[in-house]
Amino acid sequence: MSLSVPLDFTKSILGQMNLARFCRRGFFQNVMVVMTSTGLAQLFTICFSPVISRLYDPGDFAVYGTFLSVTGVLSAVVTLQYSEALMLPGKHEEAAALFWAAGLSAVTMTLLLSIPWFLFPSWWLTLFKIPQLNGWLWLVPLAALVTGFNQTLTAWCARHKAFRRAATAQVARSLTANSAQTVGGAGGIGAGGLIGGGLLGDLLANLGLFFWIARTDGPALHAGAHRQQIVAAAHAHRDFALYSTPQNLLNAISQGAPVVLLIYYFGAAVGGTYAFAIRVLELPINFVLTSVRQVLFQKLSEVHNSGGDLAALFAKGTGMLLAMALGPTALGLVFAPRLFALVFGSEWSVAGEYARWLLIWFLGMFCNLPAGLLARILRLQRNLLFFDIALLILRMAVLIGGGTFLSPMRTIALFSLVGATFNALLILYVWRVLKSRTRSAAPTP
């Protein structure tokens, strides 16, 4: 990649970092609609976090973090990424067929993935080195299925610009999950309270979205529920199943591996502390990205289908996210350890030290949202697959090498730096593709 690519992109996004520009556009207004409801959901989590952090210990969060990591890996493949593809068709009939393709894929894949969980439970317990997972492993396939349904339902809402409805379901999810986790912690259930509470909240959010969609879009979905339509739509978007699914799987493994490997090399206390730091950092990250992702994916798909200027929208979106993230990231780098100790208790100050390094990775992950979405819209899944293979290999090398030769802090620092570097490379790669396509599409004089 030539030096002119990052320089060109830097000039473009610097011109887009004035947030006031976005206030005059419908895009920003849609984001604010979702963000308001999402903010309420995150507010519940923030208010409950100081209580939950005192009801559970790092060992409990190690079990919960492992459960979420494994669930995240399985949920990355259950819909075969047809939930992402349903945003792209220009016709609603084809999108409805993809809706059913995603749902049927989720059920089928969950049944297939359930076999090893029920046949070899002792092997999984030995692999994760957490005997406390015994009794909860059977919930992993169910949690993956629920997540797959949520991805499909949320994508349908985003396609129809029903952002408020999807966000409202997440408010109910947050309130239910945090309340149940608090009750479970007060009752001394341990990690089961975290697992059960989170799953209960997810189920409630899905039910709310399902009944709303059935009531408002039932006829449209029924029109697409024919076998020939479903097969045709799935075949037309098979690159999502062939490339996006393994790419998403590799990304989920590379993000979930730290908890498992940190526990393996350094013990449950280190893995649980890392999992708690991730949980806290994801609150503000998800607050923004959950809102922006739904609106931006719909907007980018719309602009792409109409032949609009994707490069300009990409630069604006990336510049907006960078402008939003720089200030909080700088504050976190300085004050994270003291804030963790003050809010969650002195025993969590080490989590704040971890958070300092993780913020570097999270900054890149925060800003690469438009790049990741455009890579799917432009059907760059094959190249993304190779990208994530390289990322996974390097991350695993860092975790295994760090676990063997380094301290937990240095291992986490290297892991974060690798993630930040690859996020930057992805952004520059997508920018280069966009500029190349813009030049090739320009009329010759």
N, C-alpha and C positions, 0 to 999 in steps of 0.2 A: 504493500500500500504506500503510495507516494506521499511525501510530506504535504503536497498541495491539498489533499483530501481533508485532513484535520484542520488545516488553516482555513480552507474554504468554508467548512462547516462551522468553525468557531466564529467567523465573521457573520454568518447567517443567524446563528442563535443569539449572538450579542445584540442584534437588532430586534430580537423578539422578547427580550427579558423585561420589558416594561409591562407589568401586570395590568395596568390601566387599560391597555388595548383590548384585553379580553373581556372587560366589563361591558364593552359596547356590542358584543356579539352574542348570538343565541347560544353558541356552544358553551360559553361561560355560564350563562343563565341555567342551562340544563345541568351543568356540573354542580352548581350551587343548590339546585333542587335536590339532587341525590345526596350531596354532601351534608345538607342540613339534617336529613334523616339518618344518614350514616354517622354523623357527628353525635346524634343522640344515642345511637347504639354504642359507639365508642365511649361516650360519657359514662354509660352504665359500667362498662368494663373498667374504666379508670377509677370510678368510685369504689368498685368492689375489689380492685387489685390490692390495696393495702390490707384489706381484711383477709383475702384469700392467701396472700403471701405469709400471713401469720398463722393460718390454719393448716398449711401444708409445708413440708420440709423439702430440701433439694432432692431427696430420694423419691418423693411422690412426683415431683416434676420430671425426674429422670424417666419414670415409668410412663407418665403422660406424654412426654416428649418423644419417647420411642414409639408409643402407640400412634401419635400424630405423624411421625416420620414414615412409618410403615403404611398407614392409611393414605398418606399423601402419594406414596409410590403407586399403590393400587389404583387410587382414584385418578391418577394421571392417564390411565389407559382404558378405563371402563367404558367411556363413551366413544372410543376410537376417534376422538376429537371432532366428531360430527356436530357436537354442541357448538364448537367454534365455527364450523363451516356454515351453519344455518344463518349466520349474519350476512353471507355474501350474495346469495341469489337475488336477482332483480325481481323475480316473481314470488309472491307469497305462497303459491301452491308448492313450489319446489322447496321453500323453506319449511313448510309444514311436513313434507315428506322427510326432510332431514331431521326434524324434531322427533319423528317416530323412529328413524334410524338410530339416533342417539339414545333414545330410551330403550329400544330393543337391545342395542349393543351393551348398555349398562347392565341389564338383567342377565344377558348371556355371559358376558365377561365375569360378572360377579359369581355366577354359579361355577364357572370354570376355575376361578381363582380361589374359591372356597375349598376345593378338594384338598390341596396340601395343608391348609390350616386345620382341617378336621382329621386328616389321616396322620399327620406328623407333628402334633403340638409340642412334644418334648424336644424335637429337633430345633424348633424355632426358639424355645426357651433357652436352650443351650447356646444358640447363636447369639442371642441378644444379651446373655449373661444377666438377666433380670428375672429372677424367679417370681417376683411380685406380679408379673404379667399373666401368670397362670390364673385361669378363670376369666380373663378378659380378652384372650386371643380370638374367641369366637365372634366378638363384636367388630373385629377389623373388617371383614368383608361387608358387613352391614353398614359400617361407617363409610366405606368406599362407595357403596351403592347410593347412599343418601347424598354424598358429595356429587356423584355423577348426575343424579336427578336435579340437584340444585344448580349445577352448571348449565344444564339444558333449559331449565325453567327461567333462569336469570337471563340467558342469551335470548330467549324468545321475548321476554319483556323489553330488553334493550333494543331488539330489532323494531319493535312497535313503539319505541320511545316511552314505554311505561316505567320510567325510571323511579317515579315516586313509589309505585307499588312494590318494586323489588327492594327498595331501600326500607320501606315500612316493614317488610317481612324480616329484614335483618335486625331491625330494632327489637321486634318480638323475640328473635333468636338470641340476641345479646342479653336481654333481660331474663329470659328463661334459663339460659346456660349459666350465667353468673349467679343467679339466685339458687339454682340447683347445686352448683359447685360449693357455694357458701354453706348451704344446709348439709351437704355431704361432708364438708370439712368439719363443721361443728359437731356432726354425729360421729366423727372418728372413723369414717369409711376409708380414708386414705386416698390413694391414687384413683380408686374406683369412683370417688366423688367427682374428680376432674373429668374422667372419661365419660361417665354416665351423664353428667350435667351438660357437657359439650354436645353429646349425641342427642339428648333431648331437645336442646335448642335448635339443632339442625333439622330434626324431624318436624318441629313446629313451623319453622320457616318454609319448609317444602310444602307442607299442607296448606298454608296460607296462599302461597303462589299457585299451587295446583288448582284450588277451588276458584280463585279469581280468573285464571286463564280458561278453565273449563266453562265458566259462566260467560265470559266476554268473547272468547275466540273459539268456542266449541265447534261451530259450523266450519270454520276455516281449517281447523285441525282434522275434523272428520273428512273433509274433502281430500286431504293429503294422506289418509290412512289406508291406501290401497297398495297391495304388494308390489305391483309393477312400478308405481311411482316411487315407492321407497327404495326399491332395488336400483332404479334408474338414477335417482338422486345420489344414492350412496356410491354408485359406480362413477358418476360424473365428478365426485369430490373424493375419489379414492386416495388421492395424494395425502389427504389429512390422516387417513388410516395407515398408509404405508410409511409416511415420513414424519408427520407431526406427532403421531402416537409414540413411536420410539424416542423421538426427540424430547417430548414432554416427560416420558419415563426417565430418561437419562438426567434431565434437569431436576426431577423430583428426587432421584437417588442422590445426586450431588448435593442437594440442599438438606436431605434427611440424614445423610451419612455421618455428619459431624456428631450428632447426639449419640448414635450407636457406637462409633469408633472412639469418641472421647470417654464413654463409659467403659469400653473394652480396655483402653490403655491406661486411663487415669482414675477410674472408679465412678460410682453413681453420683457422688457429690459434685464432681466437675461437670459431668454430663447434665445433671439437673440444673446447675447454675447457668450453664450455657443455654439450656432450653428456656429458662426463666428470662434471661436477657433477650433472647429472640422474641419471646411472648410480649415483653414490654415494648421493644422497638417496633414490633409489627402493629401496635395500636395506632400511632400517628401515620405510619406508612400506609396501612390498609384504609385508614380514614380517607386519605386522599385518593389512593390508587383505585379502590373499589368504586369510587364515584367517577373518576376520570375515565377509567377503563371502559365502563359501559357506554358512556356518551361518546368517547373518542372512537371506539370500535365501530359504532353505528355511523359516526360522521365520516370516518375514513372510508368505510365501505360505500357510503353514499357518493362521496367525491370520486372514488375510483370508478364506480359504475357510470357516472356522468362524464368521465374524462376530465375532471378538474385537476388543479395544481396540487398534487400530493407532496411535492418537495417543500412548498411553502408551508403547508399545514404541518408537515413533519417537523420543520424547523421551529414553528410557533409552539407546537406542543412540547417539544424537548426543551426549548428555551423557557417556557412557562414553568415546567417542572423543576428545572435547574434553579430558577429564581426563587421558587418556593422552598427549596431544600437547603440552599447554602447557609442561611442564617441559623436554622435549628441544628444543622450538622455541626457548625462551628461551636455553638453553645454546648452541645453534647460532648464534643471532644474535650472541652474544658471542665464541665461540671458533672458529667455522668456518674462517677463514683460517689460523689457527695449526695447527689439527688437520689440515687438508689438507696443509700444508707438512710437518708432522711425519710423517704416515703415508705419504703418497704421493710426497714429494719436494718440494723448494722450488719447482720449476718449476710446481707445481700450486696455488700459493697464490692465484692469481687465480681459480681455480675455486672456492676457498673464499669469495672475495668475491662471486662470482655466487651461491653457495649461500645466503648471508645473505639476499638478496632473494627467492630462489626459495622459501625456507622460509615466507614469508608466504603465497604461493600454495598451497604444499603443505599448510599448516595447514587452509585452507579445503577443499581437495580431500580431505583426510583425513577431515574431519568431515561432508562431504556424502554419504558413502556411503549411509546410510539413506534420504536424500532421493532419490538417484538410483534406488535399488532400488524404493522405493515409487511413484515416478512411473511406472515400468513396470507394477507390479502394479495400480495404479489406472487404468491405460490412459490416461495423460496424455501420450502420445507426441507428439500433434499440437502441444501447447503447448511441449513440450521442443524440438521442431524449430525453432520460432520463437525460442526462447531461445538455441539454439546458433547460429542464423543471426546474431543480434545480437552474440553473443560473438565469432564468427569475424570479422565485419566490424570490430569494434573492435580485436581483436588484430592483424589484418592492418594496420590503420591505424597502430597503435603501432609495429609492426615496420618498416613502410615509412617512416613519418615519422621514427622513431628512426634507421634506417639512413641517412636523408638528412641529418638535422640534428643528431643527438645522438651521444654516445659509446656504446660497447657496454654499459657499466655502467648508464647511465641508460635505455637501451632495455630491458634486461633488468628493471630495477626497475619501469618502467611496465607491462611485460608481466605481471609478477608481481602488481602491484596490481590490474590489470584482472581477472585470474583470481580473485584472492581476493574481490573485490567480487561477481562473478557467482556464485561458490560460495555466498556468504552469502545472496544474493537467492534462489537455488534452494532453500536450506534453509527460508527464511521462506515462500516460495511454497507448498511442499509442506505445511508446518505449517498454513498458512491453509486449504488445501483440506481437510486432515484435520479441523480444528476445524469447518469449515463442514458437512462431511458428518456429523460427530458430532451437531451441533445439529439437522440436518434429520432424523436418524434417531431422535432422542429422542422418546419418547411424549409426547403432549400431555396435560396434566392435565384 
